[in-house]
Amino acid sequence: MNETLIDQEAWKTLKSMTDADFLAELIEIYLADSPQLMEQIRAGLPSGDIVTVRRAAHSLKSNSASFGANRLAEAARDLEMIARNNTLEGAEAKFALIEEEFALLVPVLLELKDER
Amino acid sequence: MSANHSFGSTPTGPGRLLVIDDNKVMRLLLGRGLEQQGHSVVMAENGRRGLELLRSERFDLVLLDIQMPEMDGYQVLEKITGELSLRDIPVVITSSLEEMDGVARCIAMGAEDYLTKPLNPILLKARINASLEKKRLRDQQKELIRKFAASAVADDLLARGFSLGGQSIQATVLFSDIRSFTTITESLPASDIIELLNDYYSMMFDAINGHGGVVNQIVGDGIMALFGAPAPVENQSECAVMAALEMLEMIELFNQQQAALDRVQIRIGVGIATGQVIAGYTGTMQRATYTCVGDTVNLAARLEAYTKTVGKPILIDENTRHALSDIKVEECGPVELKGKTQAVNVFIVPVDQS
């Protein structure tokens, strides 16, 4: 397991709350939902839709944290904070980081999903 | 995990929980975690749906996310605490660490507790169980209130909430006592004494509650009841007198049964007075009782004691007498009572009202 991307403790906790099948389902949902959330941010940035950006960043943060994907969660958190201050200054850069982290996370999650 | 547990029957038993969260991953995770602990979980993806479910089905607890589109957690919470049928359901807020001021606001609005995401299963279990336990205690308290107050009064109390401060209000106070209780029970075994008292209490409670009164205190064989406090009662004086007449009637029937079983029979005295009383909750935050004091209370007690002297079971004061319309009353004349500088006009309510 790629230790830097996924926090061991959080992953252990997650495993204790679910069985392998459910965990696979959760990963699938996360992998499906997250791009949608990122799309909301992508669309919201040029139009200045601070509320949507904030909400999507918030959800992305919560979900990622549940999986122990702490770097992604932190990037999402930073973006949420920006939006909470009623601005989108620096949001583009944060979003770029989010996309990067997510791209790195996908193969790791897929691998974990297939682990039985 | 059997799905056939009878929920709510044991102290830390499983409950029926509603999870409101717009985030699918969160919903599933939370739901699964709770199901693992033996609870039955229903999920709602937004506030509107959540409220629909709350109104149509029974739940023991709600887990509510703050950040939701359309109807956010605050609005949902407002609805829950604002509706009589929903406001007793404990609400646990699920939030992230950055939302602590939002959480504080929710707690001020009436939320029971909170949980931060990502969820820690140990904390989840502890907090949910604690909230469920508190709810069960509250339900038990409500049951007790129902036991000791007529349902209209209980409903009123539960709806309006108790007002803690003192008030000066018009009420009718009723005192009742068993004549020579100590003497007649001297020769009885302890279990018989308790059985006798319980029979007496249940009859008196029945008569009092049936006429809109609330039993306020029991001291040995003495009962103090209020008509018109904590909640107002129409024709409170008349209700009190009707209650007294019914009490006497019940004692009469009881005595007949006792005689047939060769058991001890009892006689009671009832004193009723109407006027201003000072009412409120006294005690401490942990333990408070509804207290009623003042001249009217003292008068009712004295009248009850005076029933021994005059040999008539029901005595009432002038205020009570003036409030009666259809009930036969006899004059007893002015009486010097302890604690009163002037003689008081006392009236007898004959048991035989024909």
Chai-1 contact restraints between the chains, C-beta under 6 A:
chainA,res_idxA,chainB,res_idxB,connection_type,confidence,min_distance_angstrom,max_distance_angstrom,comment,restraint_id
A,M17,B,G33,contact,1.0,0.0,6.0,A-B,restraint_1
A,M17,B,P121,contact,1.0,0.0,6.0,A-B,restraint_2
A,T18,B,R32,contact,1.0,0.0,6.0,A-B,restraint_3
A,F22,B,R32,contact,1.0,0.0,6.0,A-B,restraint_4
A,I29,B,K24,contact,1.0,0.0,6.0,A-B,restraint_5
A,I29,B,V25,contact,1.0,0.0,6.0,A-B,restraint_6
A,Y30,B,V25,contact,1.0,0.0,6.0,A-B,restraint_7
A,D33,B,K24,contact,1.0,0.0,6.0,A-B,restraint_8
A,H58,B,Q67,contact,1.0,0.0,6.0,A-B,restraint_9
A,S59,B,N23,contact,1.0,0.0,6.0,A-B,restraint_10
A,S62,B,S96,contact,1.0,0.0,6.0,A-B,restraint_11
A,S62,B,K117,contact,1.0,0.0,6.0,A-B,restraint_12
A,N63,B,V25,contact,1.0,0.0,6.0,A-B,restraint_13
A,A65,B,P118,contact,1.0,0.0,6.0,A-B,restraint_14
A,S66,B,L29,contact,1.0,0.0,6.0,A-B,restraint_15
A,S66,B,P118,contact,1.0,0.0,6.0,A-B,restraint_16
